[in-house]
Amino acid sequence: MELMVDIEKKLNGFHLKTKLSVSGEVLGLLGASGSGKSMTLRCVAGLEKPDHGKIVLNGKVLYDSEKGIYLPARKRRVGFLFQNYALFPHMTVRQNIGFALEGVSQRQRDRLVDDMIGRMHLEGLDKRYPSQLSGGQQQRVALARALAIEPEMLLLDEPFSALDNHLRSQMEAQLLETLSEYKGVTLFVSHNMDEAYRICNRLVIMSEGSIAAAGDKDGIFRNPPTLAAARVTGCKNISRARYAGEGIIEAVDWGCRLKVNKPVSHGISYVGIRARHITEAREKREDANVFQCRPVKIVEGPHSVTVYIKLGEQQKGDSIKPVHWEISRDRWEDIKDRPLPWNIELSPSKIFLIQ
């Protein structure tokens, strides 16, 4: 199972340029709202027509602007789970699931629908209407409808966005179970980095209609190659950077120099480190990035605390930006009353560079 997409589409104030390929796995499209993720899905599904390019699924051309090929959505064997589920309000669960089963006998339709009701744990709900279902039940009906046609490709457009945290966790587990059995191509759209990481094998980071990064999820999170990728993957600590010697960069916005364990070019643009990768240091050492610091702001959450710190003893003024340090509440209780300044370390192995 393989999908190849190379398309462009101009919209009002927006130019979508997407080029990707995926083979029998779950590919995540991750990006902020308005980055082009959902429009890419709609073009692949045949709900929107690109201006030019090509879309090929399992060797079958779905769209080719040069050859004038544009297969309508109903002929693409695509299962689409919409963000708002798009269930027909006047149809029962059974009718919604069986809606797209064209050209099959009633007996076969009933068998397929019964199978999906069982797989999605919807027993006893088949005669209910969407208004009589919870959000999680509606999502399961929508997923059952998408899978009932035995699609060659499954498109999931932010399927958890309408659910509360408890239902989101339950439905994520259900979806992971379903995807483990599904053998086709899956595109999963999200703006939630944790969700995308748990569900997807590879990621495509989209920004302003273009692809900012693509590849293995661990590699992208560990070393985001672009500024957009770093931001979308949740890095809160990004500073402008300058070359300062072999293995050394100047973090302009943090007012410090950092040792790094990777090659540094004169074209370095940014340096970053994730808030949870900053650690406490017992003493200042010359062979490491250990700095004295003072907190300037503290934000407490239910499970962790974000401490905004400025590095060095004399760092004052608006030109120096604070660094976000994320620690557990238990650790915070242990250090919050210690005498200032504290020592913290930005390990060279956790620092990433953006050219």
C-alpha positions in Angstrom: 0.0 0.0 0.0 1.6 3.3 -1.1 0.4 6.9 -1.5 2.4 9.5 -3.4 1.3 13.2 -3.3 2.8 16.1 -5.1 0.3 19.0 -5.4 -0.1 22.7 -5.3 -3.2 24.8 -4.7 -3.5 28.6 -4.4 -6.1 30.0 -2.0 -6.9 33.5 -0.8 -3.6 34.5 0.8 -2.4 30.9 1.0 -0.3 28.7 -1.2 -0.4 25.0 -0.5 2.6 23.0 -1.7 2.7 19.4 -0.4 5.0 16.6 -1.5 4.9 13.4 0.5 4.9 9.6 0.2 3.8 6.9 2.7 3.7 3.1 2.5 1.5 1.0 4.7 2.0 3.0 7.9 0.5 5.9 9.8 1.9 9.3 8.7 1.2 12.3 10.8 0.6 15.8 9.4 1.5 18.1 12.3 1.2 21.8 12.3 -0.6 24.9 13.7 -4.1 25.9 12.6 -4.1 27.2 9.0 -0.8 25.4 8.0 -2.5 23.4 5.3 -3.0 20.0 7.0 -6.7 19.6 6.5 -6.6 21.0 2.9 -4.0 18.4 2.0 -6.4 15.7 3.3 -9.3 17.2 1.3 -7.3 17.2 -1.9 -6.2 13.6 -1.4 -9.8 12.5 -0.7 -11.1 14.3 -3.8 -13.2 16.8 -1.9 -11.0 19.7 -3.2 -9.2 19.9 -6.5 -5.5 21.0 -6.6 -4.4 23.5 -9.2 -1.7 21.1 -10.5 0.3 18.1 -9.5 -0.3 14.4 -9.0 -1.8 12.0 -6.5 -1.2 8.2 -6.9 -2.6 5.5 -4.6 -1.3 1.9 -5.0 -0.3 2.6 -8.6 -3.7 4.1 -9.5 -3.7 7.7 -10.5 -6.3 9.7 -8.6 -5.3 13.1 -9.9 -2.9 14.2 -12.6 -3.2 17.8 -13.9 -1.0 17.2 -16.9 -3.1 14.2 -18.1 -6.4 15.8 -17.1 -7.2 13.0 -14.6 -9.4 13.8 -11.6 -11.1 10.8 -10.0 -14.2 11.9 -7.9 -14.2 11.2 -4.2 -16.7 8.3 -4.4 -14.4 6.3 -6.7 -11.2 6.7 -4.6 -11.8 4.0 -1.9 -10.9 6.5 0.8 -12.3 6.4 4.4 -12.5 9.9 5.8 -13.0 10.6 9.5 -14.0 14.3 9.7 -13.2 16.6 12.6 -16.9 17.0 13.5 -17.6 13.4 12.4 -20.2 14.6 9.8 -22.8 11.9 10.7 -26.2 12.2 9.1 -28.6 13.4 11.9 -31.7 11.7 10.3 -30.0 8.3 10.0 -29.6 5.7 12.7 -26.2 4.3 13.6 -26.8 1.3 11.3 -27.8 3.5 8.4 -24.8 5.8 8.9 -22.4 3.0 8.8 -24.0 1.4 5.8 -24.4 4.6 3.8 -21.3 4.3 1.6 -21.8 0.6 0.8 -23.0 1.0 -2.7 -23.4 -1.9 -5.1 -23.7 -4.7 -2.5 -26.6 -6.8 -1.6 -28.7 -6.1 1.4 -27.5 -9.4 3.0 -23.9 -8.4 2.5 -24.5 -4.9 3.7 -26.1 -6.2 6.9 -23.1 -8.5 7.4 -20.6 -5.7 6.9 -22.5 -3.3 9.2 -22.8 -6.0 11.9 -19.1 -6.6 11.7 -18.3 -2.9 12.2 -20.7 -2.6 15.0 -18.9 -5.4 16.8 -15.4 -4.1 16.1 -16.3 -0.6 17.3 -18.2 -1.9 20.4 -21.5 -0.3 19.3 -23.7 -3.2 20.2 -27.2 -2.1 21.3 -26.8 1.4 19.7 -27.6 0.5 16.1 -31.1 2.0 16.2 -30.1 5.3 17.9 -29.6 8.6 16.1 -26.5 10.7 16.4 -28.2 13.1 18.8 -28.7 10.2 21.2 -25.0 9.3 21.3 -22.1 10.6 23.4 -19.1 12.2 21.6 -17.1 9.0 21.9 -19.9 6.9 20.5 -20.3 9.4 17.6 -16.6 9.1 16.8 -16.8 5.3 16.8 -19.8 5.4 14.4 -17.8 7.7 12.1 -14.8 5.5 12.2 -17.0 2.4 11.5 -18.5 4.2 8.5 -15.0 5.1 7.2 -13.8 1.5 7.6 -16.9 -0.2 6.3 -16.0 0.3 2.6 -12.7 -1.5 3.2 -10.7 1.6 2.1 -7.2 1.5 0.6 -6.5 4.7 2.5 -7.8 6.2 5.8 -7.8 9.9 6.4 -8.2 11.2 10.0 -8.7 14.9 10.5 -8.1 15.8 14.1 -10.4 13.0 15.3 -10.1 13.8 19.0 -10.5 17.6 18.9 -14.2 17.5 20.0 -13.6 15.2 23.0 -12.8 16.0 26.6 -9.6 14.6 28.1 -11.1 11.5 29.5 -12.9 10.5 26.3 -9.8 11.5 24.2 -7.7 9.0 26.1 -10.3 6.2 25.6 -10.7 6.9 21.9 -7.0 7.1 21.3 -6.6 3.6 22.7 -9.5 2.5 20.5 -7.9 4.1 17.4 -4.5 2.6 18.1 -6.1 -0.9 18.3 -8.0 -0.3 15.1 -4.9 1.0 13.2 -2.8 -2.0 14.4 -5.2 -4.2 12.3 -5.6 -1.9 9.4 -3.2 -2.7 6.5 -3.8 0.4 4.3 -2.2 3.9 4.2 -3.2 6.3 7.0 -2.8 10.0 7.2 -3.4 11.5 10.6 -3.8 15.3 11.0 -3.2 16.9 14.3 -1.9 20.0 16.0 -1.3 18.1 19.2 2.4 17.0 19.2 2.0 14.4 22.0 -1.0 12.8 20.2 0.8 12.7 16.9 3.9 11.2 18.5 1.9 8.4 20.1 -0.1 7.4 17.1 2.2 8.0 14.1 5.3 6.3 12.8 6.6 9.2 10.8 5.8 12.9 10.8 5.4 15.7 8.2 5.6 19.2 9.8 3.6 21.8 7.9 4.0 25.5 8.2 2.2 28.1 6.1 1.2 25.6 3.4 4.7 24.1 3.0 6.6 21.2 4.5 9.0 22.4 7.1 10.3 18.9 8.1 9.6 15.2 7.3 11.0 12.0 8.7 11.2 9.6 11.6 9.3 11.1 14.6 12.2 10.5 17.1 14.6 12.3 14.8 12.4 15.3 14.3 11.7 15.7 18.0 15.4 15.2 18.9 16.8 17.4 16.2 14.1 19.6 14.5 15.8 20.8 11.3 13.9 24.1 11.0 12.5 26.8 13.2 9.0 25.9 12.3 9.6 22.3 13.2 11.1 23.2 16.6 8.1 25.4 17.4 5.4 22.9 16.2 7.1 20.1 18.2 6.7 22.2 21.4 10.2 23.5 22.0 9.8 26.6 24.3 13.5 27.5 24.4 14.8 28.8 21.1 17.4 31.6 20.8 19.1 33.3 17.9 22.6 31.9 17.6 26.0 32.9 16.3 29.2 31.0 15.6 31.7 31.6 18.4 34.4 29.1 17.7 34.8 25.4 17.1 32.2 23.6 19.2 30.9 26.9 20.7 27.9 29.0 19.9 26.6 32.3 21.3 22.9 32.1 22.3 22.1 35.8 21.6 18.7 35.9 23.3 19.9 34.1 26.5 23.1 36.2 26.8 25.5 33.2 27.1 27.9 30.9 25.2 27.2 27.2 24.9 29.4 24.2 24.2 27.9 21.8 21.7 28.8 18.3 20.7 28.0 18.7 17.0 29.7 20.6 14.2 28.9 24.3 14.1 29.0 26.3 10.9 29.2 30.0 10.4 25.7 29.9 9.0 24.1 28.8 12.3 20.8 30.6 12.9 19.2 29.2 16.1 19.9 27.0 19.1 17.3 25.2 21.1 16.8 23.0 24.1 13.5 21.5 25.5 12.4 22.8 28.9 12.3 19.3 30.4 15.9 18.6 29.3 17.4 21.3 31.5 18.7 19.9 34.7 19.9 21.1 38.1 23.7 21.1 38.7 25.2 20.9 42.1 28.2 23.1 41.2 29.6 25.2 38.4 31.9 23.3 36.0 34.1 24.6 33.2 33.7 21.5 31.1 29.9 21.8 30.9 27.2 24.4 30.2 26.5 25.1 33.9 25.2 28.6 34.7 24.0 30.4 37.8 20.4 31.6 37.5 17.6 33.2 39.3 13.8 32.7 38.7 11.9 35.6 37.3 8.5 33.9 37.0 6.9 30.6 38.2 3.9 28.9 36.7 2.6 25.9 38.6 0.6 23.1 36.9 -1.1 20.0 38.4 1.9 17.7 37.6 4.8 20.0 36.8 6.2 23.5 37.3 7.6 25.8 34.7 10.3 28.1 36.2 11.3 31.1 34.0 15.0 31.8 34.7 17.7 34.2 33.5 21.2 32.8 33.1 24.1 34.4 34.8 24.4 36.8 37.7 24.1 40.1 35.9 21.4 39.4 33.3 19.0 42.3 33.4 16.9 44.2 30.9 14.5 43.2 28.2 17.1 42.2 25.7 17.8 39.0 27.6 15.0 36.4 27.4 14.3 34.0 30.2 14.7 30.2 29.7 11.9 27.8 30.5 12.8 25.1 32.9 10.2 22.4 33.4 10.4 20.2 36.5 8.1 17.9 38.5 6.2 19.3 41.4 8.1 17.0 43.8 11.4 18.3 42.5 10.1 21.9 42.8 9.2 21.4 46.4 12.8 20.2 47.0 14.5 23.2 45.5 12.2 26.2 45.7 13.5 27.3 49.1 17.2 26.8 48.4 19.4 30.0 48.6 19.9 31.8 45.3 21.5 31.7 42.8 20.8 28.1 41.6 23.0 26.2 39.2 21.5 24.7 36.1 22.9 22.7 33.2 22.1 22.8 29.5 23.7 19.5 28.4 25.5 19.6 25.1 23.9 16.3 24.2 20.4 17.8 24.5 21.1 21.0 22.6 20.0 21.2 18.9 21.1 23.6 16.2 19.2 25.1 13.3 21.2 26.3 10.3 
